[in-house]
Amino acid sequence: MSQGQRPGRSAPPAHVAIIMDGNGRWAQMRGLPRQEGHRRGLEALRGAVRHAGDLGIRILTLYSFSTENWRRPAAEVSFLLSLLRRFVEKDLSELHAAGVRVRIIGSRDDLAADLRRLVEHAETVTRDNTRMTLVVAFNYGARDEIVRAARRIAMDVAAGLIEAAAVDEAMLASHLDTADLPDPELVIRTSGETRISNFLLWQAAYAEFVFSPVLWPDFDRAALEDAIAEYGRRERRFGGLSETADRSVGAA
Ligand code: FPP
């Protein structure tokens, strides 16, 4: 059966991760400052959490600020930091009431102490919620995450707590920020860009990628449904063969 004929899955992916891109272009197209694009991006983020919950997605991971984003002008960086603060302060009670568990991944070392405390508070308050998990990747870079994990393992080896030979994929995964989360089945990037940009490099090893042309502030429920429908038409093989493949050696 060709891909075009595949009937598609009915169940949505359990874990969807999104690279939210295009805030700046959205603003520029309207003659607005970039900050307005980010402000509208936060509105879209709120919508995405609601729609994902409605569509039965269990885990939603959103790339909100990368380790590379510090290179942006200081005013834009501080605006993005203020948006995270605003989001946690204003939305926490609503998220908690809706049964959303909040997790923040990324390095906390560069965050101000009060923002760190705020983030920890949000995680503690919502820790036992089970309806959905919202993972906000903030000051996140996958290479940085892997380096931090490797460093912790190296320290345990140096301290004689573990044998170097015991280091395997499961151990490395258990030292990542996402330790207790399953890998995403679907990674979406908006705005027509087709890069992974240092996002979930380890966890997305077998993910399907969907690149949406929609700029993030315009990414609505229909756009999310389109991406999920596209995922449903894909065949995931994890390096094996499809169920309908001719398994004889030399088969085309
Ligand atoms: C990419 O668009 C977007 C970001 C770097 C920031 C994403 C932030 C939000 C969606 C809102 C903030 C939410 C929180 C919780 C902090 P871009 O600026 O690179 O767009 P461009 O490529 O069009 O310039």
Residues whose N, C-alpha, C, O or C-beta is under 5 A from the ligand:
A	BS01	FPP	M20 D21 G22 N23 G24 R25 W26 H38 G41 L42 Y63 S64 L80 L83 L84 F87
